[in-house]
């Protein structure tokens, strides 16, 4: 493949993905005004349903704007040699190839984030605020940005430095060492993310003694689920939307409840939500997702190793001299269709796992409180009750609410 052909392949991939996403989003938006499914008729009053439609429509239009901006930005950078300009700049600053790559990715990521910050601000302080969701202050918004950049600098920069060193040291076999590094990092983050990273952004406290804690511990004991860590996170610091999640495994497993969840749901409904999360653990979904992620990462790195030394991959994005960082950018764009396919497969399995976790909660606790909790959470977040099947297939990691409820009632 020569440079010109690779360049046009990249353009074709980017434009095709944009067109496909735009069409799918349009089909989904066409169904915003569909009547509410019979099983969900008790969720919204007419006024609340009108509010949910307005929220979905505003997000859809904003999504069209942001995705169009993104595709025009990346196409402009490719066509007018933006990557080449950045590459020249970093090359003029140092002759060390590792530092060049770190500077290159730093400029690209920082520039991209700065350009997208106004969109994030608008989504948070205009859209989310208009519909009563936003609790984020300007100070929190800015500090979140700064903390995010610090995390990228420390973790991202550290990992990238090691990958570059592997490449210099091991040549084409660098992918094996990189795979090992990312595997260790992934397992570490699964174990300790809630303990080490979450506290940088949110306050976590053990669930206080009381009837809710007693009910959770009683349920856990009944199903043979050893549980010592139940935490409450101050999600209300940023949004009124509620959530709960399970993290870690072995002795490091913990359940985290958003304070908004405790506020919005009855105690039996909260236990039902946690029974669903326990179902994921009992059905080994967490291990499956972790193992699949490791395997897919290894496959991607192996394919990368076959192309990373092809100078045409680098030259295709507009740089004058082949380099690791330029080849990585070009490869990422060429690999994106494969990422889309693996993403579809992971979403498919995720939807199946949600049904299995729902079934587990129904069998070990009760279906009615889980159904009522799902309805309340859907109502409180103004979620879409009538998604287009194509949109579900492309984007949903959870089945639509109506399908989950029908499954729970079966």
Secondary structure, 3 states (H helix, E strand, C coil): CCHHHHHHHHHHHHHHHHHHHHHHHHHHHHCCCCCCCHHHCCCCCHHHHHHHHHHHHHHHHHHHHHHHHHHHHHHHHHHCCHHHHHHHHHHHHCCCHHHHHHHHHHHHHHHHHHHHHHHHHHHHHHHHHHCCCECCCHHHHHHHHHHHHHHHHHHHHHHHHHHHHHHHHHHHHHHHHHHHHHHHHHHHHHHHHHHHHHHHCCCEEECCCCHHHHHHHHHHHHCCCCCCCEEEECHHHCECCCCEEEECCHHHCEEEEEHHHHHHCCHHHHHHHHHHHHHHHHCCHHHHHHHHHHHHHHHHHHHHHHHCCCHHHHHCCCCCCCCHHHHHHHHHHHHHHHHHHHHHHHHHHHHHHHHHHHHHHHHHCCHHHHHHHHHHHHHHCCCCCCCCHHHHHHHCCCCCHHHHHHHHHC
